Each structure stands twice: as C-alpha cells, then as structure tokens.
Amino acid sequence: MELTTGIIKQLRDMTGVSVMQCREALQEAGGDVQGAVGILKRHSGASALSKANRELKAGLIGSYTHDGNIGAMVLLSCETDFVAKNPEFAALARELAMQVAAMDPETADDLLEQPYIKDAAKTVHNLLDEAAQKFGERTEISRFARLSAR
C-alpha cells in the first residue's frame, strides 16, 4: 500500500509523534492506521527507556483546582526549555495536576501506577512514556502536592 501524506497526517494528529515515526510505523503495519498506533505505543516504552539517563534541566509547574476545594500542583521536568515552553507540555502538566487532585496519590510510585483518569487503559507511567516519544526528551514528574479544604 502506498502511504499518502493524508494517512501520515491522520496518524500524526492521533498520536502527536513525528512525521518520520508515523511513516515508519505505517510502513511496518502495512498501511494499517490502528496497527501503526499499536507499534507506536510499543516504541514509546523503548524510547523512554533509551532517554532514562538524560539530565533534567528544565520543566514547568502545572496546576489544577476543583471548585475551590481541592487543588494540586505538579512539577513536570524535561531536558530543555524548548520542550518546557511547548503548549502541549504545559497541557500535560495540567492533566497530571488534575490526576493528582482526583486520585490523591501518596507517593510518586503510586501516581505512576494509577490508571489515567481520562483513559483507564493507560497508566500515568504510559502517559509519560508517550510524552518522551512525542517530545523527544525524558519527561518526569519531579514533585507534586495536593491540598484539600475538607
């Protein structure tokens, strides 16, 4: 099957990974978009593992409040300011703060193993692996805090 720019764009819009990674996954999957998504998911874990020893020098704080009664902040770290300034990285930090507010994890390990609140098929760890693949950098939750008025 010939890969068109439209099918590559469709996969990129679905996953957010680079055009080259999308093209390679589609080639491996014989043009099947869902098969390519599965390939990219498998590759995200390997991608994150290969970046595990890189130094984290940048990041940002994402925050979330719910009805003024519960609030959470997450320090999401990465390797460069270039990624830290990316609006999608900021959105991920906010999503993670929402996760902390909703699930009240006690430790970082608890947080990483929790099912993601917006997609129970993923864990927070999976979400960070996907971020590492998407941004091309190691991505890690360095600290988090949750406050409750109750």
C-alpha positions in Angstrom: 0.0 0.0 0.0 1.3 3.5 -0.9 1.5 5.8 2.0 -0.1 9.2 1.4 0.5 12.4 3.2 -3.1 12.3 4.4 -2.8 9.0 6.1 0.5 10.0 7.7 -1.1 13.3 8.9 -4.1 11.3 10.3 -1.7 9.2 12.4 0.3 12.2 13.5 -2.9 14.0 14.6 -3.9 10.9 16.5 -0.6 10.4 18.3 1.4 13.6 18.2 4.6 11.9 17.3 7.0 13.0 14.5 6.2 12.5 10.8 9.1 10.2 10.4 8.0 7.9 13.2 4.5 7.9 11.8 5.7 7.0 8.4 7.9 4.2 9.7 5.1 2.7 11.9 2.7 2.8 8.9 5.2 1.1 6.7 5.7 -1.6 9.4 2.0 -2.0 9.8 1.4 -2.3 6.0 -0.6 1.0 6.0 -3.0 0.0 8.8 -3.5 3.0 11.0 -4.6 1.1 14.1 -1.7 -1.3 13.7 0.6 1.7 13.4 -0.9 3.1 16.7 0.0 -0.2 18.4 3.5 -0.1 17.0 4.0 3.5 18.2 2.7 2.5 21.7 5.3 -0.3 21.9 8.0 2.0 20.7 7.1 4.7 23.3 8.3 2.5 26.2 11.6 1.7 24.4 12.0 5.4 23.6 11.5 6.4 27.2 13.9 3.8 28.4 16.6 5.0 26.0 16.3 8.5 27.5 16.3 7.4 31.1 19.8 8.6 31.9 19.5 12.1 30.4 19.7 15.0 32.8 16.6 17.0 33.5 17.4 20.7 33.4 14.0 22.4 32.7 10.3 22.0 33.3 7.2 23.8 34.5 4.6 23.6 37.1 1.1 22.6 36.2 -1.8 23.4 38.5 -5.5 22.5 38.8 -8.2 23.5 41.2 -11.6 21.8 41.6 -14.5 24.0 42.8 -12.1 25.9 45.1 -12.0 22.9 47.5 -9.2 20.7 46.0 -6.0 21.8 44.4 -2.9 20.2 43.0 0.4 21.2 41.6 2.8 19.1 39.6 6.4 19.9 38.7 6.9 18.2 35.3 10.6 18.1 34.3 12.2 17.8 30.9 15.7 18.3 29.4 15.3 21.7 27.6 13.5 25.0 27.8 12.4 24.3 24.2 10.1 21.5 25.3 9.1 23.2 28.6 7.7 26.1 26.6 5.7 23.9 24.3 1.9 24.4 24.9 1.3 20.6 24.7 3.9 20.1 27.5 2.0 22.6 29.7 -1.3 20.9 28.9 0.3 17.6 30.0 1.4 19.2 33.3 -2.1 20.4 33.9 -3.6 17.0 33.1 -1.2 15.4 35.6 -2.2 18.0 38.3 -5.8 17.0 37.6 -4.9 13.4 38.1 -3.3 14.2 41.4 -6.3 16.2 42.5 -8.7 13.4 41.6 -6.8 10.4 42.8 -4.8 11.7 45.8 -1.7 9.5 45.4 0.6 9.2 48.4 3.9 8.6 46.6 5.3 9.1 43.1 5.3 5.4 42.6 1.5 5.3 43.4 0.9 8.1 40.9 2.8 6.4 38.1 0.9 3.1 38.5 -2.5 4.7 38.7 -4.9 4.4 35.7 -5.1 7.7 33.9 -8.4 9.4 34.7 -9.2 10.1 31.1 -8.3 6.7 29.7 -8.3 3.8 32.1 -6.5 1.7 29.5 -3.3 3.8 30.2 -1.4 4.4 33.4 0.3 7.7 34.2 3.6 5.9 33.5 2.3 5.1 30.0 1.4 8.8 29.6 4.9 9.9 30.4 6.4 7.3 28.1 4.2 8.7 25.3 5.4 12.2 26.2 9.0 11.2 26.0 8.4 9.8 22.5 6.4 12.8 21.4 8.7 15.5 22.7 11.9 13.5 22.1 13.1 14.1 25.6 13.0 12.5 29.0 9.9 13.6 30.8 9.4 13.0 34.5 7.2 14.1 37.4 9.7 15.6 39.9 7.3 16.6 42.6 3.6 17.0 43.3 1.4 18.3 46.0 -2.4 18.2 46.7 -4.4 20.4 49.1 -7.9 20.0 50.2 -10.2 22.4 52.2 -12.0 19.4 53.6 
